[in-house]
Structure formats: C-alpha cells, structure tokens
Amino acid sequence: MIETTRRVWAEIDLEAFKKNLAVVSELSPNSKIFPVVKSNAYGHGVEQIAKSALESPARVTGFAVATIQEAIELNGLKLGRPILLMNGFVNREELRLCMELNVEPVIHAYYQVEIALELMSLKPMDGAARFWVKMNSGMNRLGMSAEDCKKALFSFKSIPSLEIVFMTHLAYADDMDNPKSLSFTEKQLSRFMQAEEAVAQEFDNKLEVSISASAGILTVPRAHRDYVRPGVMLYGSSPLAKRDGQDLGLHSVMTLSSRLISINKVLAGEAIGYNATFVCDRDMRVGTVSIGYGDGYPRSAGNGTPVLVKTSSRVIRTQVIGRVSMDMITIDLSEIQDAQIDDEVVLWGRELGADEVAANADTIAYELFCKVTRRVPLTYV
C-alpha cells in the first residue's frame, strides 16, 4: 500500500501534560486530583491522556467525565480509578449502571435523590459507593438549593457504606482582579460554606468537599479543599481572562500542523478566498495550507490570525488572509521568500499558544481542542 503524505496532524506531548499535572499538584498540595477527561480528553485522546496521568507522581485519585457514554468508555480501559460522572444520571437504569461500573455520579437535582433512595431500598448496595452532592451556589446551571442539599445529605447519611462529597462549581473565578469577579466568587463561597457548616456536625466534620476546577485552582487557594477537578489547564491553556497558558507556566500539549500545498503571486487590488474578505494592498506572495474547518480549524479565524511557517532555515510568524474554507486556508508569505511547497505550518502548539489563536478567532482554546475532527491523526510523544 502506498503511504500518503500527512496533510494535517496533531502531535500530543504527554510529557507536557505531566508537567501541567505537576503544576496542579504544586498549587493544591493537600488535595486529591480528578483530572477532567471529558470530550475525549479535550480532543487529546482519552486513553493515552488517562494512562499518562497515572504514570505521573501526582495524586490522581480518579477521572471526571460528562456523560454516561464517556464513563462506560473510560471504565473499559480498566484503569483502576473511580470515575466521576459530572452530569449525573437521569433514571434508575443509569444509576444502576453507575453502581455496577464504579462510577460516582453527581447528584445535582432532587429527582435524582428520590431515584437513588428508591433503588437502594429495593436493592441494598453490595459494597462501598460514593455520591457527589452538588449545590447551586450561583452558577445556575446544575445543582440543588442549599435546603435540598441538606435534605439529600441527611437522607444519604443513613445508608451504610455510602460516601459523600459535597461540591459546587465556581462560575466567575477567571478574573479575580476584576471587582465583579471577586465579589461574585466570594458570594458563591459564602453560600456554599454556610450550607457546609449547617451539615458538617452531622458528619462529624468528615464531610469531604470539592469546589475548584482549573480557574479556582489558579486563583482561589482556600477553595482547593479535598478534591480539585482540573480541566483545560492540564492541556496547556489558561482558564483566566487576562493571562494565557504561557503566563501561568503551563505547557502546550497539542501542536496542530499542516503543509503548504500552493504558493502564488497575487496582484495588488485582487481578493483572496470566499466573499473577498481580504484585498491585497500590494503585490503579495500567498500560500495555501491544507487545513480548514473540516479538520477543526475555526472558520471564525479572521484576517491576521497568527500561524508559524517552518522553512529549511527558520521558523517565522505570519498570518491568515482571506476566509477559512473547509479544507484550506491562505496565508501571507510576502516576507517569507524561502517558503516552499511542503513546508510545515503550525496552527497552534508549543511555539504558538492556542489561547492567542482562539482570541483571534473569537473563541476559547477549549473549543479549538475539542473541534479537531477525526480526519486529523493524533501522534503521541
């Protein structure tokens, strides 16, 4: 079989991932870590990322996913760690499956409490299990009121061998220099800690707590508590509004690359690509790169979005010109006279942060990572 030249590929640096996990450990030395590996580990490959996490010295206690399908897939890897199902279950059958697979569901609505109590009255648990009871402290997405959380916690306390983690999620901890962000986060923490204090005595002050995801890990040390749930920071991107991953000492894990497949001279006054969104103000050398939104490169990446071109002698920064199409983008090669067909073009990665690219595309790095499509092969180093 003839081997084809790679047109697009994503290199996943597992050592960079481990370094980011070490940053989490350093910031929250007394917390147990549940790395978030939902959406195929943010597009990085859940199997390789999860196994890499277990090879690190970090205190990886379990893994967190969003859907029951992701939990089933992760369970099939036989990693020997609990799986936190952050979106919880919707019926008795899903809860039964959680119990069978050592999946720890989040209880975020009172109907789930009722399902759990009914199921356990019919079929007592064979062994230990753990529920995460989630309070809505201000996110107003998932989570129960403080009063319903108290009811749930007291009901579950009577079930032998059932462990409980009391949790919430911070909605606005990404810009703590902003008084609005600080005030909002303080209000969330105050509400949650009041509820915690109201039930702690019933649990002999042994009720475990989880508050922080990536933003809280980075900005609110007092919210680290028993468990932290790092997500995007593990993949080298910043969850903070005014700082990128490099500022935070994080390492890019995914490097997305393609190749130059055409180089043309375009005269002043001529337009580039669909809808003539870029008009040359001078004679220009224009390169066509074999990547587009069919591969996951964002269509919203407008004129000026940075890319890197690797020639035989150097790595030089240039920019997208013209509209992104399904399979191609066009870039300015006017100052890169030594660029040639088949030269590598880096769309984001070690030398060009995904946070910067995302800002130019009016999105966030989370979306860039998750939208890389299946026609882009992942290679691991």
C-alpha positions in Angstrom: 0.0 0.0 0.0 1.3 3.4 -0.9 1.9 5.6 2.1 0.4 9.1 1.7 2.0 12.3 2.9 0.3 13.7 6.0 -1.7 16.8 5.2 -2.8 17.6 8.8 -1.7 16.1 12.1 -1.8 16.8 15.8 1.2 16.0 18.0 0.3 15.3 21.6 3.1 15.9 24.1 2.5 13.6 27.0 5.4 15.0 29.0 3.9 18.4 28.7 0.7 17.0 30.0 2.5 15.6 33.0 4.2 18.9 33.7 0.8 20.6 33.8 -0.4 18.0 36.2 2.6 18.7 38.4 1.6 22.4 38.4 -1.8 21.3 39.8 -0.1 19.3 42.5 2.1 22.2 43.4 -0.8 24.6 43.7 -3.0 22.3 45.7 -0.6 20.0 47.6 -3.3 18.8 50.1 -6.0 18.0 47.5 -6.7 14.8 45.6 -6.9 15.2 41.9 -9.7 14.2 39.5 -8.4 15.2 36.0 -11.2 16.1 33.7 -11.0 13.9 30.5 -14.4 14.6 29.0 -14.9 15.1 25.3 -12.0 12.6 24.5 -9.7 14.4 26.9 -10.5 17.8 25.3 -9.7 16.3 21.9 -6.3 14.9 23.0 -7.2 11.2 23.2 -8.7 9.9 26.5 -6.9 6.6 26.7 -3.4 8.0 26.2 -4.1 11.0 28.5 -5.6 8.9 31.3 -2.7 6.4 31.2 -0.2 9.2 31.2 -1.8 10.8 34.3 -1.4 7.5 36.1 2.3 7.4 35.2 2.9 10.8 36.8 3.7 11.2 40.5 0.6 13.4 41.0 -2.2 12.3 43.4 -4.6 11.2 40.7 -7.5 9.7 42.6 -9.9 9.3 39.8 -11.1 10.8 36.5 -14.0 13.1 35.6 -16.3 12.8 32.6 -19.5 14.4 31.5 -21.7 11.7 30.0 -22.6 8.1 30.8 -21.2 7.0 27.4 -17.8 8.6 28.3 -17.9 6.8 31.7 -18.5 3.4 30.0 -15.6 4.0 27.6 -13.3 5.0 30.4 -14.3 2.1 32.6 -13.4 -0.2 29.7 -9.8 1.0 29.9 -9.5 -0.8 33.3 -7.5 2.0 34.9 -8.4 1.0 38.5 -9.6 4.5 39.5 -13.1 5.8 40.2 -14.9 7.8 37.5 -16.8 10.9 38.4 -19.9 11.4 36.2 -20.3 15.2 36.4 -23.7 15.4 34.6 -25.1 12.6 36.7 -27.8 10.1 35.8 -31.4 10.7 34.5 -33.1 7.4 35.5 -32.9 4.3 37.6 -31.2 2.3 34.8 -28.3 4.8 34.5 -27.8 4.8 38.3 -27.8 1.0 38.4 -25.1 1.1 35.7 -23.1 3.6 37.7 -23.2 1.3 40.7 -22.1 -1.7 38.6 -19.2 0.2 37.0 -17.7 2.0 40.0 -18.9 5.3 38.5 -19.5 8.1 41.1 -22.5 10.2 39.9 -23.1 13.9 40.7 -26.5 14.4 42.4 -27.5 17.8 41.1 -31.3 17.7 41.3 -33.7 16.3 43.9 -35.4 13.9 41.5 -32.0 12.0 41.5 -32.1 11.8 45.3 -35.5 10.2 45.0 -34.4 7.7 42.4 -31.3 6.8 44.5 -33.3 6.3 47.7 -35.9 4.2 45.9 -33.3 2.0 44.2 -31.4 1.4 47.4 -34.5 0.5 49.3 -35.2 -2.2 46.7 -31.6 -3.4 46.3 -29.1 -2.6 49.1 -25.6 -1.9 48.0 -23.1 -4.8 47.9 -20.1 -2.6 48.6 -18.9 0.9 49.1 -20.1 3.7 46.7 -19.7 7.5 46.5 -22.1 10.2 45.5 -21.1 13.8 44.9 -23.9 16.1 46.1 -23.9 19.4 44.1 -25.1 22.7 45.4 -26.0 25.6 43.1 -24.1 28.4 44.7 -24.6 30.8 41.8 -23.8 29.1 38.5 -27.5 28.4 37.9 -26.8 25.5 35.6 -26.7 22.3 37.7 -27.1 22.0 41.4 -29.6 22.0 44.2 -30.6 24.7 46.6 -28.9 24.7 50.0 -32.0 23.3 51.6 -32.4 20.4 49.1 -28.7 19.6 49.6 -29.2 19.4 53.3 -32.1 17.0 52.8 -30.1 14.9 50.4 -27.1 14.7 52.7 -29.1 13.7 55.7 -31.0 11.1 53.7 -27.8 9.6 52.3 -26.1 9.6 55.7 -28.4 6.8 56.8 -27.2 4.4 54.0 -24.3 2.2 55.2 -21.1 2.3 53.1 -22.2 5.3 51.0 -19.5 8.0 51.0 -20.5 11.6 50.2 -18.6 14.5 48.6 -20.3 17.9 48.9 -19.4 20.0 45.9 -20.1 23.2 43.9 -18.8 24.9 40.8 -17.4 28.4 40.5 -18.8 30.5 37.7 -16.6 33.6 37.6 -13.2 32.8 39.2 -11.3 33.6 36.0 -10.8 37.4 36.5 -10.2 37.9 40.2 -8.5 41.3 39.6 -12.0 42.4 38.5 -14.1 43.5 41.4 -17.2 41.9 39.9 -15.4 38.5 39.6 -14.1 38.8 43.1 -17.5 39.7 44.6 -19.3 37.0 42.6 -16.9 34.3 43.7 -16.9 35.5 47.4 -20.7 35.3 47.3 -20.6 31.7 45.9 -18.1 30.6 48.5 -20.1 32.2 51.3 -23.3 30.5 50.3 -21.6 27.1 50.0 -19.7 27.3 53.2 -22.8 28.3 55.2 -24.5 25.2 53.8 -21.4 23.1 54.6 -21.3 24.4 58.2 -25.0 23.6 58.6 -24.4 19.9 57.9 -20.8 19.3 59.0 -21.6 18.4 62.6 -23.9 15.6 61.4 -20.9 14.1 59.5 -18.6 14.6 62.5 -16.8 17.2 60.4 -15.6 14.5 58.0 -17.7 15.6 55.0 -15.4 15.8 52.0 -15.6 18.8 49.8 -14.8 19.8 46.2 -15.1 23.3 44.8 -12.3 24.1 42.3 -11.9 23.4 38.7 -9.0 25.0 36.7 -9.8 28.7 37.4 -10.3 28.1 41.1 -7.1 26.1 41.4 -5.2 29.0 39.9 -7.0 31.9 41.7 -8.7 30.7 45.0 -6.3 28.6 47.2 -8.8 28.4 50.0 -11.2 26.7 47.7 -8.9 23.7 46.9 -10.3 21.6 49.7 -10.3 17.7 49.5 -10.7 17.3 45.7 -9.8 19.5 42.7 -11.1 19.0 39.2 -8.5 20.4 36.7 -9.6 20.6 33.1 -8.2 22.9 30.4 -5.1 23.8 32.4 -3.9 20.2 32.0 -3.8 20.7 28.3 -1.7 23.9 28.5 -4.4 26.5 28.1 -5.4 29.2 30.5 -8.9 29.4 32.0 -8.2 33.0 33.1 -9.5 36.1 31.3 -6.3 38.1 31.1 -3.5 35.5 31.2 -2.5 32.8 28.7 -1.1 29.4 29.4 2.5 30.5 29.0 2.0 33.3 31.6 0.8 30.6 34.0 3.8 28.3 33.5 1.7 25.8 31.5 2.9 23.7 28.6 1.1 23.3 25.3 0.2 19.6 24.9 -1.3 19.7 21.4 0.6 21.0 18.3 -1.6 21.2 15.2 0.2 21.3 11.9 -0.3 21.2 8.2 1.6 21.8 5.0 1.9 24.4 2.2 0.4 22.9 -1.0 0.5 26.0 -3.2 2.3 29.3 -3.5 1.0 32.1 -5.8 1.7 35.7 -6.6 -1.4 37.8 -6.2 -1.5 41.3 -7.6 -2.5 44.5 -5.7 -6.2 45.0 -5.8 -7.0 41.3 -6.1 -9.1 39.5 -3.4 -8.3 36.3 -1.6 -10.9 33.5 -1.0 -14.6 33.4 -0.5 -16.5 36.6 -0.2 -13.4 38.7 -0.9 -12.8 39.3 2.8 -9.2 40.3 2.1 -8.0 42.5 -0.7 -4.2 42.8 -1.4 -2.9 46.3 -0.9 0.3 45.4 -2.8 1.6 42.5 -4.9 1.7 39.6 -2.4 3.1 36.1 -2.2 0.2 33.9 -0.9 0.5 30.4 0.4 -2.3 27.8 0.6 -2.3 25.5 3.5 -4.1 22.1 3.5 -6.3 22.6 6.6 -9.7 24.0 7.1 -12.9 23.8 9.2 -13.3 20.2 8.0 -10.3 19.5 10.2 -11.4 21.6 13.1 -9.5 24.8 12.3 -12.1 27.6 13.2 -13.9 29.3 10.3 -14.1 32.3 12.6 -10.3 32.8 12.4 -10.2 36.1 10.5 -7.5 38.1 8.7 -4.5 38.5 11.0 -4.8 35.2 12.9 -1.2 34.1 13.5 0.4 30.9 12.1 4.0 29.7 12.0 5.8 28.6 8.9 8.8 26.3 9.2 11.2 26.8 6.3 14.5 24.9 5.9 16.3 27.6 7.8 13.9 29.2 10.3 10.5 29.4 11.9 8.7 32.6 11.1 5.4 34.0 12.1 2.9 35.2 9.6 -0.9 35.4 9.4 -4.1 34.1 7.8 -5.5 36.2 5.0 -8.9 35.5 3.5 -11.7 33.3 4.7 -11.1 29.9 6.1 -12.7 27.2 3.9 -13.4 23.5 4.6 -10.1 22.1 3.5 -7.8 25.1 3.0 -6.6 28.4 4.5 -4.5 31.1 2.8 -1.5 32.9 4.5 0.7 35.8 3.7 4.2 34.7 2.5 5.3 38.1 1.4 8.1 38.3 4.0 9.0 34.6 3.7 10.7 34.3 0.3 12.3 31.0 1.2 9.0 29.2 1.9 8.5 26.2 -0.3 5.8 23.6 -1.1 5.5 21.0 1.6 6.9 23.3 4.4 5.2 22.7 7.7 2.7 25.3 9.0 1.9 25.3 12.7 -1.6 26.4 13.6 -1.2 26.3 17.3 1.1 24.5 19.8 4.4 24.8 21.6 5.6 27.9 19.8 2.2 29.5 19.2 -0.3 29.3 22.1 -3.8 28.1 21.4 -5.0 30.9 23.7 -3.7 33.5 21.2 -5.2 31.8 18.2 -8.5 31.4 20.0 -8.6 35.1 20.8 -8.2 36.0 17.1 -11.0 33.6 16.3 -13.4 35.0 18.9 -13.5 31.7 20.8 -11.6 29.9 23.5 -8.9 27.2 23.4 -11.3 24.6 24.9 -13.3 24.8 21.6 -10.2 24.7 19.4 -9.1 21.4 21.0 -12.5 19.8 21.1 -13.3 20.6 17.5 -10.3 18.9 15.9 -12.0 16.3 13.7 -11.4 12.6 13.2 -9.6 13.1 9.9 -6.7 14.6 11.9 -4.5 11.8 13.2 -3.1 12.2 16.7 0.6 11.2 17.2 2.0 10.9 20.8 5.4 11.8 22.0 
